[in-house]
């Protein structure tokens, strides 16, 4: 059975009402209408780039950081006592 509908206020509204028994298993396939609610223009079938792909342009660019930043980041960010 193939049913059509739309999303309204976060709920799926079927174009033609149908009564299904409790416990009926359903699958929802989202069809792209060219825009995604979060403002991303990528179609939902395309995977998003990985975190590495998104951040590789800035990786390793910071200069003048303390040599113990990895172990003492809470000290430098939040004023906690140093761990050494």
PDB file with SEQRES, HELIX, SHEET and CRYST1 records, atoms N, CA, C and O in Angstrom:
SEQRES   1 A   84  UNK UNK UNK UNK UNK UNK UNK UNK UNK UNK UNK UNK UNK          
SEQRES   2 A   84  UNK UNK UNK UNK UNK UNK UNK UNK UNK UNK UNK UNK UNK          
SEQRES   3 A   84  UNK UNK UNK UNK UNK UNK UNK UNK UNK UNK UNK UNK UNK          
SEQRES   4 A   84  UNK UNK UNK UNK UNK UNK UNK UNK UNK UNK UNK UNK UNK          
SEQRES   5 A   84  UNK UNK UNK UNK UNK UNK UNK UNK UNK UNK UNK UNK UNK          
SEQRES   6 A   84  UNK UNK UNK UNK UNK UNK UNK UNK UNK UNK UNK UNK UNK          
SEQRES   7 A   84  UNK UNK UNK UNK UNK UNK                                      
HELIX    1 AA1 UNK A   51  UNK A   55  1                                   5    
HELIX    2 AA2 UNK A   73  UNK A   78  1                                   6    
SHEET    1 AA1 2 UNK A   5  UNK A   8  0                                        
SHEET    2 AA1 2 UNK A  11  UNK A  14 -1                                        
CRYST1    1.000    1.000    1.000  90.00  90.00  90.00 P 1           1          
ATOM      1  N   UNK A   1       0.852  -1.167   0.000  1.00  0.00           N  
ATOM      2  CA  UNK A   1       0.000   0.000   0.000  1.00  0.00           C  
ATOM      3  C   UNK A   1       0.900   1.233   0.000  1.00  0.00           C  
ATOM      4  O   UNK A   1       1.816   1.315   0.818  1.00  0.00           O  
ATOM      5  N   UNK A   2       0.672   2.168  -0.869  1.00  0.00           N  
ATOM      6  CA  UNK A   2       1.441   3.401  -0.956  1.00  0.00           C  
ATOM      7  C   UNK A   2       0.522   4.560  -0.606  1.00  0.00           C  
ATOM      8  O   UNK A   2      -0.512   4.752  -1.247  1.00  0.00           O  
ATOM      9  N   UNK A   3       0.893   5.328   0.404  1.00  0.00           N  
ATOM     10  CA  UNK A   3       0.088   6.465   0.852  1.00  0.00           C  
ATOM     11  C   UNK A   3       0.880   7.745   0.659  1.00  0.00           C  
ATOM     12  O   UNK A   3       2.103   7.737   0.805  1.00  0.00           O  
ATOM     13  N   UNK A   4       0.221   8.831   0.337  1.00  0.00           N  
ATOM     14  CA  UNK A   4       0.871  10.130   0.170  1.00  0.00           C  
ATOM     15  C   UNK A   4       0.401  11.070   1.263  1.00  0.00           C  
ATOM     16  O   UNK A   4      -0.687  10.909   1.816  1.00  0.00           O  
ATOM     17  N   UNK A   5       1.234  12.051   1.566  1.00  0.00           N  
ATOM     18  CA  UNK A   5       0.874  13.020   2.581  1.00  0.00           C  
ATOM     19  C   UNK A   5       1.903  14.125   2.661  1.00  0.00           C  
ATOM     20  O   UNK A   5       2.709  14.307   1.749  1.00  0.00           O  
ATOM     21  N   UNK A   6       1.872  14.857   3.752  1.00  0.00           N  
ATOM     22  CA  UNK A   6       2.803  15.964   3.963  1.00  0.00           C  
ATOM     23  C   UNK A   6       3.044  16.106   5.473  1.00  0.00           C  
ATOM     24  O   UNK A   6       2.350  15.502   6.291  1.00  0.00           O  
ATOM     25  N   UNK A   7       4.042  16.918   5.811  1.00  0.00           N  
ATOM     26  CA  UNK A   7       4.356  17.165   7.219  1.00  0.00           C  
ATOM     27  C   UNK A   7       3.773  18.516   7.603  1.00  0.00           C  
ATOM     28  O   UNK A   7       3.942  19.505   6.890  1.00  0.00           O  
ATOM     29  N   UNK A   8       3.096  18.544   8.718  1.00  0.00           N  
ATOM     30  CA  UNK A   8       2.490  19.773   9.227  1.00  0.00           C  
ATOM     31  C   UNK A   8       2.764  19.850  10.718  1.00  0.00           C  
ATOM     32  O   UNK A   8       2.325  18.992  11.483  1.00  0.00           O  
ATOM     33  N   UNK A   9       3.498  20.887  11.129  1.00  0.00           N  
ATOM     34  CA  UNK A   9       3.862  21.061  12.545  1.00  0.00           C  
ATOM     35  C   UNK A   9       4.532  19.815  13.115  1.00  0.00           C  
ATOM     36  O   UNK A   9       4.281  19.443  14.261  1.00  0.00           O  
ATOM     37  N   UNK A  10       5.382  19.170  12.318  1.00  0.00           N  
ATOM     38  CA  UNK A  10       6.129  18.010  12.778  1.00  0.00           C  
ATOM     39  C   UNK A  10       5.375  16.699  12.753  1.00  0.00           C  
ATOM     40  O   UNK A  10       5.900  15.684  13.210  1.00  0.00           O  
ATOM     41  N   UNK A  11       4.151  16.689  12.232  1.00  0.00           N  
ATOM     42  CA  UNK A  11       3.354  15.473  12.164  1.00  0.00           C  
ATOM     43  C   UNK A  11       3.095  15.106  10.716  1.00  0.00           C  
ATOM     44  O   UNK A  11       2.944  15.981   9.863  1.00  0.00           O  
ATOM     45  N   UNK A  12       3.043  13.817  10.440  1.00  0.00           N  
ATOM     46  CA  UNK A  12       2.742  13.347   9.087  1.00  0.00           C  
ATOM     47  C   UNK A  12       1.232  13.318   8.913  1.00  0.00           C  
ATOM     48  O   UNK A  12       0.517  12.653   9.663  1.00  0.00           O  
ATOM     49  N   UNK A  13       0.761  14.050   7.913  1.00  0.00           N  
ATOM     50  CA  UNK A  13      -0.669  14.113   7.610  1.00  0.00           C  
ATOM     51  C   UNK A  13      -0.885  13.405   6.281  1.00  0.00           C  
ATOM     52  O   UNK A  13      -0.323  13.806   5.262  1.00  0.00           O  
ATOM     53  N   UNK A  14      -1.699  12.351   6.289  1.00  0.00           N  
ATOM     54  CA  UNK A  14      -1.987  11.615   5.061  1.00  0.00           C  
ATOM     55  C   UNK A  14      -3.027  12.361   4.244  1.00  0.00           C  
ATOM     56  O   UNK A  14      -3.982  12.916   4.787  1.00  0.00           O  
ATOM     57  N   UNK A  15      -2.826  12.366   2.912  1.00  0.00           N  
ATOM     58  CA  UNK A  15      -3.790  13.030   2.032  1.00  0.00           C  
ATOM     59  C   UNK A  15      -5.146  12.342   2.078  1.00  0.00           C  
ATOM     60  O   UNK A  15      -6.183  13.004   2.040  1.00  0.00           O  
ATOM     61  N   UNK A  16      -5.143  11.038   2.159  1.00  0.00           N  
ATOM     62  CA  UNK A  16      -6.380  10.262   2.271  1.00  0.00           C  
ATOM     63  C   UNK A  16      -6.347   9.526   3.595  1.00  0.00           C  
ATOM     64  O   UNK A  16      -5.483   8.672   3.795  1.00  0.00           O  
ATOM     65  N   UNK A  17      -7.262   9.831   4.507  1.00  0.00           N  
ATOM     66  CA  UNK A  17      -7.250   9.156   5.808  1.00  0.00           C  
ATOM     67  C   UNK A  17      -7.415   7.643   5.651  1.00  0.00           C  
ATOM     68  O   UNK A  17      -8.208   7.176   4.834  1.00  0.00           O  
ATOM     69  N   UNK A  18      -6.669   6.902   6.431  1.00  0.00           N  
ATOM     70  CA  UNK A  18      -6.757   5.447   6.405  1.00  0.00           C  
ATOM     71  C   UNK A  18      -6.656   4.948   7.844  1.00  0.00           C  
ATOM     72  O   UNK A  18      -5.918   5.517   8.649  1.00  0.00           O  
ATOM     73  N   UNK A  19      -7.380   3.905   8.164  1.00  0.00           N  
ATOM     74  CA  UNK A  19      -7.344   3.316   9.502  1.00  0.00           C  
ATOM     75  C   UNK A  19      -6.448   2.090   9.446  1.00  0.00           C  
ATOM     76  O   UNK A  19      -6.709   1.150   8.695  1.00  0.00           O  
ATOM     77  N   UNK A  20      -5.400   2.107  10.242  1.00  0.00           N  
ATOM     78  CA  UNK A  20      -4.479   0.973  10.330  1.00  0.00           C  
ATOM     79  C   UNK A  20      -4.530   0.436  11.750  1.00  0.00           C  
ATOM     80  O   UNK A  20      -4.608   1.214  12.702  1.00  0.00           O  
ATOM     81  N   UNK A  21      -4.489  -0.871  11.907  1.00  0.00           N  
ATOM     82  CA  UNK A  21      -4.527  -1.445  13.259  1.00  0.00           C  
ATOM     83  C   UNK A  21      -3.273  -1.068  14.058  1.00  0.00           C  
ATOM     84  O   UNK A  21      -2.193  -0.908  13.491  1.00  0.00           O  
ATOM     85  N   UNK A  22      -3.427  -0.930  15.359  1.00  0.00           N  
ATOM     86  CA  UNK A  22      -2.284  -0.659  16.232  1.00  0.00           C  
ATOM     87  C   UNK A  22      -1.217  -1.728  16.009  1.00  0.00           C  
ATOM     88  O   UNK A  22      -1.526  -2.909  15.849  1.00  0.00           O  
ATOM     89  N   UNK A  23       0.037  -1.295  16.001  1.00  0.00           N  
ATOM     90  CA  UNK A  23       1.146  -2.216  15.812  1.00  0.00           C  
ATOM     91  C   UNK A  23       1.523  -2.440  14.361  1.00  0.00           C  
ATOM     92  O   UNK A  23       2.486  -3.155  14.082  1.00  0.00           O  
ATOM     93  N   UNK A  24       0.782  -1.840  13.422  1.00  0.00           N  
ATOM     94  CA  UNK A  24       1.114  -1.989  12.005  1.00  0.00           C  
ATOM     95  C   UNK A  24       2.474  -1.367  11.738  1.00  0.00           C  
ATOM     96  O   UNK A  24       2.700  -0.209  12.090  1.00  0.00           O  
ATOM     97  N   UNK A  25       3.372  -2.104  11.128  1.00  0.00           N  
ATOM     98  CA  UNK A  25       4.690  -1.602  10.774  1.00  0.00           C  
ATOM     99  C   UNK A  25       4.578  -0.751   9.510  1.00  0.00           C  
ATOM    100  O   UNK A  25       3.932  -1.151   8.541  1.00  0.00           O  
ATOM    101  N   UNK A  26       5.210   0.425   9.526  1.00  0.00           N  
ATOM    102  CA  UNK A  26       5.187   1.310   8.356  1.00  0.00           C  
ATOM    103  C   UNK A  26       6.597   1.785   8.059  1.00  0.00           C  
ATOM    104  O   UNK A  26       7.462   1.779   8.935  1.00  0.00           O  
ATOM    105  N   UNK A  27       6.824   2.196   6.822  1.00  0.00           N  
ATOM    106  CA  UNK A  27       8.081   2.794   6.402  1.00  0.00           C  
ATOM    107  C   UNK A  27       7.763   4.141   5.788  1.00  0.00           C  
ATOM    108  O   UNK A  27       6.841   4.254   4.980  1.00  0.00           O  
ATOM    109  N   UNK A  28       8.512   5.160   6.161  1.00  0.00           N  
ATOM    110  CA  UNK A  28       8.299   6.500   5.618  1.00  0.00           C  
ATOM    111  C   UNK A  28       9.481   6.847   4.725  1.00  0.00           C  
ATOM    112  O   UNK A  28      10.630   6.817   5.167  1.00  0.00           O  
ATOM    113  N   UNK A  29       9.198   7.177   3.465  1.00  0.00           N  
ATOM    114  CA  UNK A  29      10.226   7.606   2.525  1.00  0.00           C  
ATOM    115  C   UNK A  29      10.025   9.092   2.269  1.00  0.00           C  
ATOM    116  O   UNK A  29       8.946   9.506   1.845  1.00  0.00           O  
ATOM    117  N   UNK A  30      11.047   9.895   2.521  1.00  0.00           N  
ATOM    118  CA  UNK A  30      10.942  11.342   2.350  1.00  0.00           C  
ATOM    119  C   UNK A  30      11.317  11.701   0.923  1.00  0.00           C  
ATOM    120  O   UNK A  30      12.370  11.296   0.430  1.00  0.00           O  
ATOM    121  N   UNK A  31      10.459  12.457   0.265  1.00  0.00           N  
ATOM    122  CA  UNK A  31      10.726  12.930  -1.082  1.00  0.00           C  
ATOM    123  C   UNK A  31      11.184  14.376  -0.991  1.00  0.00           C  
ATOM    124  O   UNK A  31      10.546  15.200  -0.335  1.00  0.00           O  
ATOM    125  N   UNK A  32      12.292  14.679  -1.653  1.00  0.00           N  
ATOM    126  CA  UNK A  32      12.825  16.037  -1.616  1.00  0.00           C  
ATOM    127  C   UNK A  32      12.034  16.936  -2.551  1.00  0.00           C  
ATOM    128  O   UNK A  32      11.740  16.575  -3.691  1.00  0.00           O  
ATOM    129  N   UNK A  33      11.695  18.120  -2.040  1.00  0.00           N  
ATOM    130  CA  UNK A  33      11.034  19.104  -2.884  1.00  0.00           C  
ATOM    131  C   UNK A  33      11.986  20.237  -3.243  1.00  0.00           C  
ATOM    132  O   UNK A  33      11.550  21.312  -3.655  1.00  0.00           O  
ATOM    133  N   UNK A  34      13.298  19.995  -3.085  1.00  0.00           N  
ATOM    134  CA  UNK A  34      14.298  20.987  -3.444  1.00  0.00           C  
ATOM    135  C   UNK A  34      14.823  21.789  -2.275  1.00  0.00           C  
ATOM    136  O   UNK A  34      15.826  22.488  -2.415  1.00  0.00           O  
ATOM    137  N   UNK A  35      14.173  21.710  -1.122  1.00  0.00           N  
ATOM    138  CA  UNK A  35      14.683  22.415   0.045  1.00  0.00           C  
ATOM    139  C   UNK A  35      14.555  21.515   1.258  1.00  0.00           C  
ATOM    140  O   UNK A  35      13.673  20.659   1.331  1.00  0.00           O  
ATOM    141  N   UNK A  36      15.436  21.722   2.191  1.00  0.00           N  
ATOM    142  CA  UNK A  36      15.447  20.953   3.428  1.00  0.00           C  
ATOM    143  C   UNK A  36      15.123  21.930   4.550  1.00  0.00           C  
ATOM    144  O   UNK A  36      15.630  23.052   4.536  1.00  0.00           O  
ATOM    145  N   UNK A  37      14.285  21.540   5.534  1.00  0.00           N  
ATOM    146  CA  UNK A  37      13.854  22.477   6.569  1.00  0.00           C  
ATOM    147  C   UNK A  37      14.979  23.188   7.310  1.00  0.00           C  
ATOM    148  O   UNK A  37      14.794  24.329   7.733  1.00  0.00           O  
ATOM    149  N   UNK A  38      16.154  22.549   7.485  1.00  0.00           N  
ATOM    150  CA  UNK A  38      17.219  23.208   8.233  1.00  0.00           C  
ATOM    151  C   UNK A  38      17.998  24.206   7.392  1.00  0.00           C  
ATOM    152  O   UNK A  38      18.992  24.755   7.868  1.00  0.00           O  
ATOM    153  N   UNK A  39      17.579  24.460   6.155  1.00  0.00           N  
ATOM    154  CA  UNK A  39      18.238  25.444   5.310  1.00  0.00           C  
ATOM    155  C   UNK A  39      19.342  24.866   4.456  1.00  0.00           C  
ATOM    156  O   UNK A  39      19.895  25.567   3.609  1.00  0.00           O  
ATOM    157  N   UNK A  40      19.677  23.599   4.658  1.00  0.00           N  
ATOM    158  CA  UNK A  40      20.710  22.955   3.864  1.00  0.00           C  
ATOM    159  C   UNK A  40      20.131  22.624   2.493  1.00  0.00           C  
ATOM    160  O   UNK A  40      19.053  22.035   2.407  1.00  0.00           O  
ATOM    161  N   UNK A  41      20.823  22.991   1.428  1.00  0.00           N  
ATOM    162  CA  UNK A  41      20.285  22.756   0.096  1.00  0.00           C  
ATOM    163  C   UNK A  41      20.667  21.393  -0.462  1.00  0.00           C  
ATOM    164  O   UNK A  41      20.262  21.049  -1.573  1.00  0.00           O  
ATOM    165  N   UNK A  42      21.447  20.603   0.296  1.00  0.00           N  
ATOM    166  CA  UNK A  42      21.852  19.283  -0.179  1.00  0.00           C  
ATOM    167  C   UNK A  42      20.664  18.328  -0.142  1.00  0.00           C  
ATOM    168  O   UNK A  42      19.932  18.302   0.848  1.00  0.00           O  
ATOM    169  N   UNK A  43      20.460  17.554  -1.183  1.00  0.00           N  
ATOM    170  CA  UNK A  43      19.384  16.567  -1.146  1.00  0.00           C  
ATOM    171  C   UNK A  43      19.627  15.560  -0.033  1.00  0.00           C  
ATOM    172  O   UNK A  43      20.779  15.241   0.259  1.00  0.00           O  
ATOM    173  N   UNK A  44      18.574  15.052   0.595  1.00  0.00           N  
ATOM    174  CA  UNK A  44      18.769  14.141   1.732  1.00  0.00           C  
ATOM    175  C   UNK A  44      19.445  12.833   1.367  1.00  0.00           C  
ATOM    176  O   UNK A  44      19.983  12.167   2.252  1.00  0.00           O  
ATOM    177  N   UNK A  45      19.440  12.432   0.092  1.00  0.00           N  
ATOM    178  CA  UNK A  45      20.077  11.185  -0.304  1.00  0.00           C  
ATOM    179  C   UNK A  45      21.602  11.289  -0.348  1.00  0.00           C  
ATOM    180  O   UNK A  45      22.285  10.265  -0.328  1.00  0.00           O  
ATOM    181  N   UNK A  46      22.150  12.504  -0.407  1.00  0.00           N  
ATOM    182  CA  UNK A  46      23.596  12.680  -0.430  1.00  0.00           C  
ATOM    183  C   UNK A  46      24.116  12.731   0.998  1.00  0.00           C  
ATOM    184  O   UNK A  46      23.582  13.472   1.824  1.00  0.00           O  
ATOM    185  N   UNK A  47      25.167  11.942   1.303  1.00  0.00           N  
ATOM    186  CA  UNK A  47      25.695  11.978   2.668  1.00  0.00           C  
ATOM    187  C   UNK A  47      26.387  13.319   2.946  1.00  0.00           C  
ATOM    188  O   UNK A  47      26.982  13.919   2.051  1.00  0.00           O  
ATOM    189  N   UNK A  48      26.298  13.773   4.188  1.00  0.00           N  
ATOM    190  CA  UNK A  48      26.978  14.994   4.578  1.00  0.00           C  
ATOM    191  C   UNK A  48      28.475  14.725   4.651  1.00  0.00           C  
ATOM    192  O   UNK A  48      28.883  13.597   4.928  1.00  0.00           O  
ATOM    193  N   UNK A  49      29.303  15.741   4.408  1.00  0.00           N  
ATOM    194  CA  UNK A  49      30.750  15.530   4.527  1.00  0.00           C  
ATOM    195  C   UNK A  49      31.124  15.164   5.962  1.00  0.00           C  
ATOM    196  O   UNK A  49      30.462  15.582   6.912  1.00  0.00           O  
ATOM    197  N   UNK A  50      32.180  14.387   6.105  1.00  0.00           N  
ATOM    198  CA  UNK A  50      32.621  13.978   7.440  1.00  0.00           C  
ATOM    199  C   UNK A  50      33.166  15.185   8.194  1.00  0.00           C  
ATOM    200  O   UNK A  50      33.439  16.228   7.600  1.00  0.00           O  
ATOM    201  N   UNK A  51      33.324  15.035   9.511  1.00  0.00           N  
ATOM    202  CA  UNK A  51      33.889  16.099  10.330  1.00  0.00           C  
ATOM    203  C   UNK A  51      35.285  16.447   9.836  1.00  0.00           C  
ATOM    204  O   UNK A  51      35.644  17.623   9.775  1.00  0.00           O  
ATOM    205  N   UNK A  52      36.074  15.442   9.486  1.00  0.00           N  
ATOM    206  CA  UNK A  52      37.411  15.694   8.943  1.00  0.00           C  
ATOM    207  C   UNK A  52      37.340  16.542   7.680  1.00  0.00           C  
ATOM    208  O   UNK A  52      38.079  17.517   7.540  1.00  0.00           O  
ATOM    209  N   UNK A  53      36.450  16.173   6.761  1.00  0.00           N  
ATOM    210  CA  UNK A  53      36.329  16.937   5.514  1.00  0.00           C  
ATOM    211  C   UNK A  53      35.938  18.384   5.781  1.00  0.00           C  
ATOM    212  O   UNK A  53      36.414  19.291   5.099  1.00  0.00           O  
ATOM    213  N   UNK A  54      35.071  18.606   6.771  1.00  0.00           N  
ATOM    214  CA  UNK A  54      34.625  19.965   7.072  1.00  0.00           C  
ATOM    215  C   UNK A  54      35.680  20.794   7.779  1.00  0.00           C  
ATOM    216  O   UNK A  54      35.689  22.017   7.637  1.00  0.00           O  
ATOM    217  N   UNK A  55      36.580  20.160   8.546  1.00  0.00           N  
ATOM    218  CA  UNK A  55      37.556  20.906   9.335  1.00  0.00           C  
ATOM    219  C   UNK A  55      38.982  20.858   8.800  1.00  0.00           C  
ATOM    220  O   UNK A  55      39.860  21.520   9.352  1.00  0.00           O  
ATOM    221  N   UNK A  56      39.234  20.094   7.743  1.00  0.00           N  
ATOM    222  CA  UNK A  56      40.613  19.937   7.275  1.00  0.00           C  
ATOM    223  C   UNK A  56      41.244  21.252   6.832  1.00  0.00           C  
ATOM    224  O   UNK A  56      42.466  21.387   6.877  1.00  0.00           O  
ATOM    225  N   UNK A  57      40.449  22.213   6.408  1.00  0.00           N  
ATOM    226  CA  UNK A  57      41.020  23.484   5.955  1.00  0.00           C  
ATOM    227  C   UNK A  57      41.590  24.310   7.104  1.00  0.00           C  
ATOM    228  O   UNK A  57      42.412  25.195   6.866  1.00  0.00           O  
ATOM    229  N   UNK A  58      41.176  24.042   8.351  1.00  0.00           N  
ATOM    230  CA  UNK A  58      41.693  24.795   9.491  1.00  0.00           C  
ATOM    231  C   UNK A  58      42.597  23.951  10.385  1.00  0.00           C  
ATOM    232  O   UNK A  58      43.218  24.489  11.302  1.00  0.00           O  
ATOM    233  N   UNK A  59      42.687  22.655  10.144  1.00  0.00           N  
ATOM    234  CA  UNK A  59      43.509  21.781  10.980  1.00  0.00           C  
ATOM    235  C   UNK A  59      44.976  22.183  10.878  1.00  0.00           C  
ATOM    236  O   UNK A  59      45.505  22.355   9.780  1.00  0.00           O  
ATOM    237  N   UNK A  60      45.632  22.334  12.034  1.00  0.00           N  
ATOM    238  CA  UNK A  60      47.054  22.644  12.079  1.00  0.00           C  
ATOM    239  C   UNK A  60      47.389  24.096  11.791  1.00  0.00           C  
ATOM    240  O   UNK A  60      48.566  24.414  11.619  1.00  0.00           O  
ATOM    241  N   UNK A  61      46.430  24.976  11.730  1.00  0.00           N  
ATOM    242  CA  UNK A  61      46.679  26.383  11.383  1.00  0.00           C  
ATOM    243  C   UNK A  61      46.991  27.257  12.593  1.00  0.00           C  
ATOM    244  O   UNK A  61      47.585  28.324  12.437  1.00  0.00           O  
ATOM    245  N   UNK A  62      46.604  26.832  13.795  1.00  0.00           N  
ATOM    246  CA  UNK A  62      46.814  27.665  14.984  1.00  0.00           C  
ATOM    247  C   UNK A  62      48.295  27.783  15.295  1.00  0.00           C  
ATOM    248  O   UNK A  62      49.026  26.795  15.225  1.00  0.00           O  
ATOM    249  N   UNK A  63      48.740  28.971  15.634  1.00  0.00           N  
ATOM    250  CA  UNK A  63      50.145  29.239  15.954  1.00  0.00           C  
ATOM    251  C   UNK A  63      50.254  29.765  17.376  1.00  0.00           C  
ATOM    252  O   UNK A  63      49.320  30.394  17.873  1.00  0.00           O  
ATOM    253  N   UNK A  64      51.379  29.518  18.040  1.00  0.00           N  
ATOM    254  CA  UNK A  64      51.659  30.078  19.350  1.00  0.00           C  
ATOM    255  C   UNK A  64      50.877  29.471  20.501  1.00  0.00           C  
ATOM    256  O   UNK A  64      50.689  30.125  21.527  1.00  0.00           O  
ATOM    257  N   UNK A  65      50.424  28.252  20.357  1.00  0.00           N  
ATOM    258  CA  UNK A  65      49.682  27.613  21.442  1.00  0.00           C  
ATOM    259  C   UNK A  65      50.644  27.018  22.462  1.00  0.00           C  
ATOM    260  O   UNK A  65      51.760  26.642  22.104  1.00  0.00           O  
ATOM    261  N   UNK A  66      50.230  26.924  23.737  1.00  0.00           N  
ATOM    262  CA  UNK A  66      51.090  26.300  24.751  1.00  0.00           C  
ATOM    263  C   UNK A  66      51.358  24.838  24.411  1.00  0.00           C  
ATOM    264  O   UNK A  66      50.492  24.157  23.861  1.00  0.00           O  
ATOM    265  N   UNK A  67      52.541  24.360  24.734  1.00  0.00           N  
ATOM    266  CA  UNK A  67      52.902  22.974  24.424  1.00  0.00           C  
ATOM    267  C   UNK A  67      52.105  21.971  25.255  1.00  0.00           C  
ATOM    268  O   UNK A  67      51.968  20.814  24.857  1.00  0.00           O  
ATOM    269  N   UNK A  68      51.575  22.401  26.408  1.00  0.00           N  
ATOM    270  CA  UNK A  68      50.791  21.502  27.255  1.00  0.00           C  
ATOM    271  C   UNK A  68      49.283  21.717  27.095  1.00  0.00           C  
ATOM    272  O   UNK A  68      48.521  21.372  27.998  1.00  0.00           O  
ATOM    273  N   UNK A  69      48.845  22.272  25.982  1.00  0.00           N  
ATOM    274  CA  UNK A  69      47.428  22.582  25.779  1.00  0.00           C  
ATOM    275  C   UNK A  69      46.546  21.340  25.840  1.00  0.00           C  
ATOM    276  O   UNK A  69      45.440  21.396  26.377  1.00  0.00           O  
ATOM    277  N   UNK A  70      47.018  20.225  25.298  1.00  0.00           N  
ATOM    278  CA  UNK A  70      46.187  19.018  25.270  1.00  0.00           C  
ATOM    279  C   UNK A  70      45.824  18.559  26.674  1.00  0.00           C  
ATOM    280  O   UNK A  70      44.670  18.218  26.933  1.00  0.00           O  
ATOM    281  N   UNK A  71      46.784  18.546  27.572  1.00  0.00           N  
ATOM    282  CA  UNK A  71      46.519  18.058  28.933  1.00  0.00           C  
ATOM    283  C   UNK A  71      45.920  19.142  29.832  1.00  0.00           C  
ATOM    284  O   UNK A  71      45.207  18.822  30.783  1.00  0.00           O  
ATOM    285  N   UNK A  72      46.196  20.415  29.547  1.00  0.00           N  
ATOM    286  CA  UNK A  72      45.735  21.502  30.414  1.00  0.00           C  
ATOM    287  C   UNK A  72      44.704  22.417  29.750  1.00  0.00           C  
ATOM    288  O   UNK A  72      44.625  23.599  30.086  1.00  0.00           O  
ATOM    289  N   UNK A  73      43.915  21.886  28.815  1.00  0.00           N  
ATOM    290  CA  UNK A  73      42.954  22.743  28.133  1.00  0.00           C  
ATOM    291  C   UNK A  73      41.933  23.344  29.101  1.00  0.00           C  
ATOM    292  O   UNK A  73      41.474  24.466  28.889  1.00  0.00           O  
ATOM    293  N   UNK A  74      41.568  22.605  30.175  1.00  0.00           N  
ATOM    294  CA  UNK A  74      40.634  23.166  31.156  1.00  0.00           C  
ATOM    295  C   UNK A  74      41.255  24.359  31.890  1.00  0.00           C  
ATOM    296  O   UNK A  74      40.546  25.291  32.271  1.00  0.00           O  
ATOM    297  N   UNK A  75      42.562  24.332  32.085  1.00  0.00           N  
ATOM    298  CA  UNK A  75      43.246  25.458  32.716  1.00  0.00           C  
ATOM    299  C   UNK A  75      43.169  26.687  31.810  1.00  0.00           C  
ATOM    300  O   UNK A  75      42.833  27.779  32.268  1.00  0.00           O  
ATOM    301  N   UNK A  76      43.479  26.509  30.541  1.00  0.00           N  
ATOM    302  CA  UNK A  76      43.522  27.642  29.617  1.00  0.00           C  
ATOM    303  C   UNK A  76      42.125  28.142  29.244  1.00  0.00           C  
ATOM    304  O   UNK A  76      41.950  29.334  28.990  1.00  0.00           O  
ATOM    305  N   UNK A  77      41.149  27.268  29.206  1.00  0.00           N  
ATOM    306  CA  UNK A  77      39.796  27.682  28.826  1.00  0.00           C  
ATOM    307  C   UNK A  77      38.951  28.144  30.012  1.00  0.00           C  
ATOM    308  O   UNK A  77      38.183  29.099  29.895  1.00  0.00           O  
ATOM    309  N   UNK A  78      39.094  27.464  31.162  1.00  0.00           N  
ATOM    310  CA  UNK A  78      38.169  27.700  32.273  1.00  0.00           C  
ATOM    311  C   UNK A  78      38.846  28.095  33.578  1.00  0.00           C  
ATOM    312  O   UNK A  78      38.168  28.287  34.587  1.00  0.00           O  
ATOM    313  N   UNK A  79      40.179  28.220  33.577  1.00  0.00           N  
ATOM    314  CA  UNK A  79      40.889  28.637  34.778  1.00  0.00           C  
ATOM    315  C   UNK A  79      41.081  27.561  35.821  1.00  0.00           C  
ATOM    316  O   UNK A  79      41.415  27.882  36.962  1.00  0.00           O  
ATOM    317  N   UNK A  80      40.885  26.296  35.482  1.00  0.00           N  
ATOM    318  CA  UNK A  80      41.103  25.201  36.425  1.00  0.00           C  
ATOM    319  C   UNK A  80      42.611  25.091  36.717  1.00  0.00           C  
ATOM    320  O   UNK A  80      43.432  25.569  35.934  1.00  0.00           O  
ATOM    321  N   UNK A  81      42.966  24.466  37.836  1.00  0.00           N  
ATOM    322  CA  UNK A  81      44.387  24.274  38.126  1.00  0.00           C  
ATOM    323  C   UNK A  81      45.053  23.393  37.052  1.00  0.00           C  
ATOM    324  O   UNK A  81      44.414  22.515  36.472  1.00  0.00           O  
ATOM    325  N   UNK A  82      46.339  23.645  36.802  1.00  0.00           N  
ATOM    326  CA  UNK A  82      47.066  22.838  35.827  1.00  0.00           C  
ATOM    327  C   UNK A  82      47.200  21.416  36.342  1.00  0.00           C  
ATOM    328  O   UNK A  82      47.217  21.179  37.550  1.00  0.00           O  
ATOM    329  N   UNK A  83      47.298  20.457  35.400  1.00  0.00           N  
ATOM    330  CA  UNK A  83      47.385  19.041  35.753  1.00  0.00           C  
ATOM    331  C   UNK A  83      48.823  18.569  35.976  1.00  0.00           C  
ATOM    332  O   UNK A  83      49.022  17.456  36.463  1.00  0.00           O  
ATOM    333  N   UNK A  84      49.808  19.359  35.644  1.00  0.00           N  
ATOM    334  CA  UNK A  84      51.201  18.893  35.779  1.00  0.00           C  
ATOM    335  C   UNK A  84      51.687  19.039  37.183  1.00  0.00           C  
ATOM    336  O   UNK A  84      52.833  18.697  37.479  1.00  0.00           O  
TER     337      UNK A  84                                                      
END                                                                             
